[in-house]
Structures are given as C-alpha cells and as structure tokens.
Amino acid sequence: MSKIIKPYKNSELGKKEQVAKMFDAISNNYDGLNRVISLGIDVKWRKKVVKIVGKNNPKKILDIATGTGDLALMMSDLNPEKIVGLDISEGMLSVGKQKISKANLSDKIEMIVGDSEEMPFADATFDAITVSFGVRNFANLDKGIKEIARVLKPTGVLVILETSNPTKFPFKQGYKLYTNIFLPIIGKLFSKDKVAYSYLSESANSFPFGEAFNNILQKNGFKQTKHNPVTFGVATIYTAHK
C-alpha cells in the first residue's frame, strides 16, 4: 500500500482512533445507508463467504471488524458452537448487540471491543476467521494479518471480503465515478459524519487487491491463498490457509 489513508486528515489521532471515532459516528445509520450504497449486492457477497466457511464445519468462528454483526448473524446458520465478533467501534457493536438480541442469538454470538492487531485470544483458537470490509481499516496491515494467523488453528480457514478495483472497460471507469463522486455525495447527504464516506471511497481505491493482496497474506503466515473477484471486480473474496 502506497500510503496510509486516514478518515480525518487534520487530526493528530492515529488511524485506529480515527477509524473508531468515524464508525462510532455513523453506526446508527450505517446498515441502511450501506444497503443503499451497495444496492444490496453486499448481502449476496456475504452469502458466498458463509458458504466457503461452512465447508470446514467450524465450531469456533471469529468475525473481525464485525461492525453491526451482519456476517456473524448470517454465519449462525452454520450452527457453530460459538461466534465471536470483534470490532474497535463500540458504537457499531452496540447496534450489532441489539440485532443479535432480537434474533435470540446472544448465547451463540459474543460481541467484544478489541484491536485486530492485538487480539485477546490464545494461539490456534478458531476454526474459521472472517473479515468483511475491514482489513483496509487496519493501521498496520502486516501486523493484523500475522495476528490472524496466530489465533487461527492450523487446519482453519481465513475468508476475507474486501473492496477491489475493476480492471476492464467500462467497469473500471464506472467504478471510479461511483466511488469518487456518488458514494461521498450520498454519505454527506445522509450521514452526520461528512468525511466518513469520502474516507471509505478513498481507502477502497487505494487498497491492494488480487495477487497484490495474496502476496501480503503469504508473507504474513498463509501459504494457500486464492482470490475470487465478484460483481465485475468491485469486491474480491480471498480464501487462505496456514
């Protein structure tokens, strides 16, 4: 990654603190706005992630950058013993806990505040680890990936869903217009944090994807990696093993 993208360019806070502040600010309307911005396609992407995770019949699952718990809730259908949702934003987790309680899944899904680069779990704890649109918010990407490798069992699977950039005409040009113009405008209209969606689009455009991200996974503890672009390449699903 060429440079560290932060939400608040004039703030002296570090990236972690800025990301937590930003997501706290947009947590109450994040779900609804996210559905509008993604046209609901993100739900289909998450279903693909759940299908991949389910192949391993995991008993313990960790969902990093769980946000409001959308993916954690969907993975409950796999009937694992436990799902832990980890996030740096207390605001997002608060919304997620309400959704989990409403679904009567509080005994199966635990939501905790935590740093993905220094997780409070023992080595080789989880059968599967997922990250949905969260790795680009890591302050130190290499450290975060190494920490994921540490808490994943040797037989476990890591599945990451993250934004990527289409490379073929006309999707490449259309996506640039969408992320640079449409997404920030919608975010400013409907979010009380005016910089949040500008940050999300900027970070999406600058984050390494495809083989570039596979290489990052491989140098930080993963040997079997593959990527599957979805919806013309606007997002990519990565699957990795230790």
DAMO-V52326 format. One record per backbone hydrogen bond with DSSP energy under -1.0 kcal/mol. NH is the residue of the N-H (numbers start at 0). CO is the residue of the C=O. E is the energy in kcal/mol with one decimal. If there is no record, write none. Layout:
nh=NH co=CO e=E
nh=NH co=CO e=E
//
This chain:
nh=10 co=7 e=-1.5
nh=17 co=13 e=-2.3
nh=18 co=14 e=-2.9
nh=19 co=15 e=-2.4
nh=20 co=16 e=-2.3
nh=21 co=17 e=-2.6
nh=22 co=18 e=-2.6
nh=23 co=19 e=-2.2
nh=24 co=20 e=-1.8
nh=25 co=21 e=-1.5
nh=32 co=28 e=-2.0
nh=33 co=29 e=-2.6
nh=34 co=30 e=-2.0
nh=35 co=31 e=-1.6
nh=36 co=32 e=-2.8
nh=37 co=33 e=-2.4
nh=39 co=34 e=-1.2
nh=40 co=37 e=-1.8
nh=42 co=39 e=-1.1
nh=44 co=40 e=-1.7
nh=45 co=41 e=-2.2
nh=46 co=42 e=-1.8
nh=47 co=43 e=-1.5
nh=48 co=44 e=-1.7
nh=49 co=45 e=-2.5
nh=50 co=46 e=-2.0
nh=51 co=47 e=-1.9
nh=52 co=48 e=-2.6
nh=53 co=49 e=-2.4
nh=55 co=52 e=-1.6
nh=56 co=53 e=-1.5
nh=60 co=81 e=-2.4
nh=61 co=127 e=-2.3
nh=62 co=83 e=-3.2
nh=63 co=129 e=-2.8
nh=64 co=85 e=-1.2
nh=65 co=85 e=-2.2
nh=68 co=65 e=-2.3
nh=72 co=68 e=-2.6
nh=73 co=69 e=-1.8
nh=74 co=70 e=-2.3
nh=76 co=73 e=-1.3
nh=77 co=74 e=-1.9
nh=78 co=75 e=-1.7
nh=80 co=58 e=-1.2
nh=81 co=58 e=-2.2
nh=82 co=107 e=-2.5
nh=83 co=60 e=-2.8
nh=84 co=109 e=-3.3
nh=85 co=62 e=-2.5
nh=86 co=111 e=-1.8
nh=92 co=88 e=-1.9
nh=93 co=89 e=-2.1
nh=94 co=90 e=-1.5
nh=95 co=91 e=-2.3
nh=96 co=92 e=-3.0
nh=97 co=93 e=-1.4
nh=98 co=94 e=-1.7
nh=99 co=95 e=-2.5
nh=100 co=96 e=-2.5
nh=101 co=97 e=-2.2
nh=102 co=98 e=-1.4
nh=103 co=100 e=-1.5
nh=104 co=99 e=-2.5
nh=107 co=104 e=-1.3
nh=108 co=104 e=-2.7
nh=109 co=82 e=-2.8
nh=111 co=84 e=-3.0
nh=113 co=86 e=-2.1
nh=117 co=114 e=-1.5
nh=120 co=118 e=-1.2
nh=123 co=149 e=-2.6
nh=124 co=150 e=-1.5
nh=125 co=150 e=-2.5
nh=126 co=59 e=-2.0
nh=127 co=59 e=-1.4
nh=128 co=156 e=-2.3
nh=129 co=61 e=-2.7
nh=130 co=158 e=-1.7
nh=132 co=160 e=-3.9
nh=136 co=133 e=-1.8
nh=137 co=134 e=-1.4
nh=143 co=139 e=-2.3
nh=144 co=140 e=-2.4
nh=145 co=141 e=-2.2
nh=146 co=142 e=-2.0
nh=147 co=143 e=-1.8
nh=148 co=144 e=-2.3
nh=149 co=145 e=-1.8
nh=150 co=146 e=-1.7
nh=152 co=125 e=-3.0
nh=155 co=152 e=-2.0
nh=156 co=126 e=-1.6
nh=157 co=239 e=-2.8
nh=158 co=128 e=-2.6
nh=159 co=237 e=-2.5
nh=160 co=130 e=-2.9
nh=161 co=235 e=-2.2
nh=163 co=233 e=-1.7
nh=171 co=167 e=-2.3
nh=173 co=169 e=-2.5
nh=174 co=170 e=-2.5
nh=175 co=171 e=-1.7
nh=176 co=172 e=-1.9
nh=177 co=173 e=-2.2
nh=178 co=174 e=-2.9
nh=179 co=175 e=-2.4
nh=180 co=176 e=-2.0
nh=181 co=176 e=-1.3
nh=182 co=177 e=-2.9
nh=184 co=180 e=-1.7
nh=185 co=181 e=-2.5
nh=186 co=182 e=-2.4
nh=187 co=183 e=-2.5
nh=188 co=184 e=-2.0
nh=189 co=185 e=-2.0
nh=190 co=186 e=-2.1
nh=198 co=194 e=-2.4
nh=199 co=195 e=-2.3
nh=200 co=196 e=-1.6
nh=201 co=197 e=-2.4
nh=202 co=198 e=-3.1
nh=203 co=199 e=-1.5
nh=204 co=200 e=-2.0
nh=205 co=201 e=-1.3
nh=206 co=202 e=-1.1
nh=211 co=208 e=-1.3
nh=213 co=209 e=-2.1
nh=214 co=210 e=-2.4
nh=215 co=211 e=-1.1
nh=216 co=212 e=-2.3
nh=217 co=213 e=-2.4
nh=218 co=214 e=-1.8
nh=221 co=216 e=-1.8
nh=222 co=240 e=-1.7
nh=223 co=240 e=-1.5
nh=225 co=238 e=-1.9
nh=227 co=236 e=-2.3
nh=229 co=234 e=-2.9
nh=233 co=230 e=-1.5
nh=234 co=229 e=-1.3
nh=235 co=161 e=-2.9
nh=236 co=227 e=-2.1
nh=237 co=159 e=-3.2
nh=238 co=225 e=-2.6
nh=239 co=157 e=-2.5
nh=240 co=223 e=-1.9
//
